[in-house]
Amino acid sequence: MVSCFLFNYREKSSDIQQPLTPERYNYTDILSMSNNFKDKIGEGCFGTVYKGQLHDDYSIVVKKLESFKVSEEHFINGVSRISGIQHPNLVPILGFCSEGSKHVLVNQYMPNGSLDKYVGNSDSFSWEKVWEIVLETGQGIEFLHGQSGGGIIHLDIKPRNILLDGNFRPRISDFGIAKLCRKKHDLVSLYGRSETMGYVAPELMVSRDFEAVSCKSDVYSFGMIILEMACGRRHVDVDAINSSKVHFPTWVYELNERGDLEFENLTKSDTMIARKLFVIGLWCTQTRPSDRPSMTRVLEMLETDLDDLEMPPKPVFISAQYLRERELDSPKEMLLPETMERSS
């Protein structure tokens, strides 16, 4: 019965909106809409975010991009491409500004903030709502990877970039911004930020020529979010609890092996949801990109009976420093050291 509900829910939420033409504003307009950047509501890898208002009192978000060194032509062409990507689980781009070195995006405001406010609190949502958030976020990522026509790899999937609308429906933000980075090292340098590190796929931490980028990199980031939602705690909390460095997916896997996952007070249907999310999250965070499922496969797994899902191998943690010391000949296919055995 749950699988039937999810199938119908997926069909309903995958309707594609009609493309909109973003409005081009001058910088004076931006200053007016943002009240001179007075109401700061966030700061991320690509810049600072402010709440603003259009002339009709429609709430908006003004994203002041501060890490971009691109020409006006490049920026406008890029915004034109990504603004046509419309999906119920993506934050629409309403407008933009590009004047010299000033680059700004205007997005729809999401009143319930980001998922970052709720991850780590097991009482934030019911298990059914957790399921819906995971499912719809996955649909948005799958759309970016294939159905959007642009083959968009997000490269910065994390709770802070999953916004929640008035109905707590997830909307992915900052999609396509990676395409606006003209120089690859401009994007790679962003991965050093603390709020991003834990969600970055291992291969992106070691590739010098950016050849390791693939849709599987987003799958890894999504898997980390799934595990956090299922555990009710952040991956950084686990690191803080333990004296030695801990690989969050490995920690989750070992909890399951010891039978220490807490399901005592859950209903049968909620337990099924929780266990399935653990299994899928562990598949998504496999070390080798080729061992991770595609987003299409992830959505299929979400709609598959728990008994039909195979438990993945134990994830193996390899530090970025270890890999950098050993220059990989093929960053597209990370190879585990011979001394490290995969657990079955």
C-alpha positions in Angstrom: 0.0 0.0 0.0 2.9 2.3 0.8 4.5 1.6 -2.6 1.3 2.4 -4.4 1.0 5.7 -2.5 4.6 6.6 -3.4 4.1 5.8 -7.1 1.1 8.1 -7.3 2.8 10.8 -5.3 5.8 10.7 -7.7 3.6 11.1 -10.7 1.8 14.1 -9.2 5.0 15.9 -8.2 6.9 15.5 -11.5 4.7 17.7 -13.6 6.9 20.2 -15.4 6.1 23.9 -15.2 6.2 26.0 -18.3 9.5 27.8 -18.8 9.6 31.4 -17.6 11.7 34.3 -19.0 13.7 35.8 -16.2 13.5 39.6 -15.7 16.7 41.5 -16.1 17.2 44.2 -13.4 19.7 47.0 -13.1 21.7 47.2 -9.9 19.6 50.1 -8.7 16.6 47.9 -8.9 18.4 45.2 -6.8 19.3 47.7 -4.2 15.7 48.8 -3.9 14.3 45.3 -3.8 16.8 44.2 -1.1 16.5 47.4 0.9 20.3 48.0 0.3 21.0 44.3 1.3 19.7 45.0 4.8 17.9 41.6 5.6 20.6 39.0 5.4 19.2 35.5 5.7 22.1 33.3 4.7 25.5 32.8 3.3 26.8 30.0 1.1 29.5 28.9 -1.2 28.5 31.2 -4.0 27.6 34.3 -2.1 25.3 36.0 0.4 21.6 35.8 0.4 19.1 38.5 1.4 15.4 38.7 1.7 13.7 41.3 -0.5 10.4 42.4 -2.0 9.1 43.1 -5.4 6.9 46.1 -6.0 3.8 44.1 -5.4 5.0 42.9 -1.9 5.9 39.5 -3.3 8.7 38.1 -1.2 11.9 37.2 -3.0 15.5 36.1 -2.3 18.3 38.2 -3.7 21.5 36.1 -4.0 24.6 38.3 -4.4 27.2 36.2 -6.1 30.6 37.0 -4.7 32.8 34.2 -6.0 32.4 34.7 -9.7 34.9 36.1 -12.1 33.0 35.8 -15.4 32.1 38.2 -18.2 28.7 39.7 -18.4 28.0 37.8 -21.6 29.0 34.5 -20.1 26.8 35.1 -17.0 23.7 36.2 -19.0 24.0 33.2 -21.3 24.3 30.9 -18.4 21.3 32.3 -16.5 19.3 32.2 -19.7 20.0 28.4 -20.0 19.3 27.5 -16.4 16.2 29.7 -16.0 14.4 27.5 -18.5 14.8 24.5 -16.3 11.5 24.3 -14.5 10.3 21.6 -12.1 8.1 21.5 -8.9 11.2 20.6 -6.8 13.5 23.3 -8.1 13.6 26.9 -6.9 12.7 29.1 -9.9 14.9 31.9 -11.1 12.7 35.0 -11.4 15.4 37.5 -12.5 19.0 38.5 -12.5 21.4 41.5 -12.7 24.8 41.7 -14.3 26.7 44.9 -14.3 30.4 44.7 -14.6 31.7 42.6 -11.7 28.2 42.6 -10.0 26.2 39.4 -10.5 22.9 38.8 -8.7 20.2 36.2 -9.0 16.6 36.8 -7.9 14.7 33.7 -6.7 11.4 32.9 -5.2 11.4 33.1 -1.4 10.8 29.8 0.5 9.1 30.7 3.9 10.1 27.6 5.8 13.8 28.0 5.3 16.2 25.2 4.4 16.4 21.6 5.4 19.5 22.6 7.3 17.2 23.8 10.1 15.6 20.4 10.5 18.4 17.8 9.8 19.6 16.4 13.1 16.3 16.8 14.9 14.5 13.5 14.8 11.3 15.1 15.9 11.1 17.6 13.1 9.0 15.5 10.7 6.9 12.3 10.7 8.5 9.4 8.9 6.0 9.8 6.1 7.1 13.4 5.7 10.8 12.4 5.8 10.0 10.0 3.0 8.2 12.6 0.9 11.1 15.1 1.3 13.6 12.5 0.3 11.5 11.3 -2.6 10.8 14.8 -4.0 14.4 15.9 -3.6 15.5 12.9 -5.5 13.0 13.7 -8.3 14.4 17.2 -8.6 18.0 15.8 -8.8 17.0 13.2 -11.3 15.3 15.8 -13.5 18.5 17.9 -13.4 20.6 14.9 -14.5 18.5 13.9 -17.4 15.1 15.1 -18.1 16.0 18.8 -18.0 17.7 18.5 -21.4 20.8 20.2 -20.0 22.4 17.4 -18.2 22.9 19.5 -15.1 25.2 18.2 -12.3 24.5 20.3 -9.2 27.8 19.7 -7.4 26.6 21.3 -4.1 23.8 19.1 -2.9 23.5 19.7 0.9 20.7 20.5 3.4 21.3 24.3 3.1 20.5 24.1 -0.7 17.2 22.2 -0.1 14.6 24.8 0.6 11.1 24.2 2.0 8.1 26.1 0.6 4.9 26.9 2.6 3.8 23.3 2.5 7.3 22.0 3.5 7.8 20.8 -0.1 11.5 20.6 -0.9 12.9 22.9 -3.6 16.5 22.5 -4.7 18.4 25.8 -5.0 21.7 26.9 -6.7 21.3 24.3 -9.5 23.2 25.2 -12.6 25.4 27.8 -10.8 28.4 25.5 -11.2 28.0 26.0 -14.9 28.5 29.7 -14.4 31.9 29.1 -13.0 34.2 29.7 -16.0 37.3 28.4 -14.2 37.2 24.9 -12.7 39.4 25.9 -9.8 36.9 28.6 -8.8 34.4 25.8 -8.1 36.9 23.3 -6.5 38.0 26.0 -4.0 34.5 26.2 -2.7 34.7 22.6 -1.4 37.0 23.7 1.4 34.1 25.4 3.2 33.0 23.6 6.3 29.3 23.5 5.5 30.1 21.7 2.2 32.9 19.3 3.1 30.9 16.4 4.5 28.7 16.2 1.4 31.4 16.3 -1.2 32.0 13.0 -3.0 35.5 11.5 -2.4 36.5 11.7 -6.0 35.9 15.5 -6.1 38.3 16.0 -3.3 41.2 14.4 -5.2 40.7 15.3 -8.8 43.0 18.0 -10.1 41.6 18.2 -13.6 37.9 17.9 -12.7 37.4 14.8 -14.8 35.9 13.0 -11.9 32.7 15.1 -12.0 29.7 13.0 -12.8 26.1 12.6 -11.8 27.3 10.0 -9.2 28.9 12.9 -7.3 25.4 14.3 -6.6 24.2 10.8 -5.7 26.9 10.7 -2.9 25.8 14.0 -1.5 22.2 13.0 -1.6 23.0 9.8 0.2 24.6 11.7 3.0 21.4 13.7 3.4 19.3 10.5 3.4 21.5 9.0 6.2 21.2 12.2 8.3 17.5 12.3 7.9 17.2 8.6 8.8 19.5 8.9 11.8 18.1 12.2 13.1 21.7 13.5 13.5 24.3 15.3 11.4 27.4 13.6 10.2 29.4 16.3 12.0 27.8 15.3 15.3 29.3 11.9 14.9 32.7 13.3 14.3 32.4 15.4 17.4 31.3 12.5 19.6 34.3 10.3 18.6 37.9 11.1 19.3 39.1 9.7 16.0 37.9 10.7 12.6 34.7 8.8 11.7 33.3 8.2 8.3 29.6 8.8 8.8 28.3 6.1 6.4 30.7 3.6 8.0 29.4 4.5 11.4 25.8 4.0 10.3 26.7 0.6 8.7 28.3 -0.6 11.9 25.3 0.6 14.0 23.2 -1.7 11.8 25.6 -4.6 12.1 25.5 -4.4 15.9 21.7 -4.0 15.9 21.9 -0.6 17.5 19.6 1.2 15.2 16.7 2.5 17.3 13.3 1.4 16.0 11.6 0.4 19.3 9.0 3.1 19.3 8.1 3.1 15.6 5.1 1.6 13.9 5.7 -1.2 11.4 5.3 1.1 8.4 7.6 3.7 9.9 10.2 1.1 10.6 10.0 0.0 7.0 10.6 3.6 5.8 13.5 4.1 8.2 15.3 0.8 7.3 14.8 1.4 3.6 16.4 4.9 3.9 19.4 3.4 5.7 19.9 0.9 2.9 19.5 3.4 0.1 21.7 6.0 1.8 24.5 3.4 2.2 24.3 2.5 -1.5 24.5 6.2 -2.5 27.6 6.8 -0.3 29.7 3.9 -1.7 33.3 5.0 -2.2 33.6 4.1 -5.9 31.3 6.2 -8.1 30.5 3.1 -10.3 29.1 1.3 -7.2 26.6 4.0 -6.6 23.1 3.8 -8.2 21.9 6.5 -10.7 19.3 8.8 -9.4 16.7 7.0 -11.5 17.7 3.8 -9.8 17.5 5.5 -6.4 13.9 6.5 -7.0 13.2 2.9 -8.1 14.7 1.7 -4.9 12.5 4.1 -2.9 9.5 2.4 -4.4 10.8 -1.2 -3.9 9.8 -3.4 -1.0 12.5 -3.5 1.7 12.8 -7.3 1.4 13.8 -6.9 -2.3 16.7 -4.5 -1.5 20.1 -5.9 -1.1 22.3 -4.6 1.7 25.3 -2.8 0.1 29.0 -3.5 1.0 30.4 -1.6 4.0 31.5 1.9 2.8 35.3 2.3 3.1 36.7 5.6 4.2 39.7 7.0 2.4 40.9 10.4 3.5 41.4 13.1 0.9 45.0 13.5 2.1 45.7 9.8 1.5 44.4 10.0 -2.0 46.2 13.2 -2.9 49.5 11.6 -1.8 48.9 8.9 -4.4 48.2 10.6 -7.7 45.4 8.6 -9.2 45.8 7.8 -12.9 42.1 7.6 -13.5 40.1 9.9 -11.2 36.9 8.9 -12.9 37.2 5.4 -11.3 38.6 5.6 -7.8 40.4 2.4 -6.9 40.6 1.3 -3.3 44.1 0.5 -1.9 44.9 -3.2 -2.1 45.3 -3.3 1.7 41.7 -2.3 2.2 39.2 -5.0 1.9 35.5 -4.4 1.2 33.2 -5.9 3.7 30.4 -8.0 2.3 
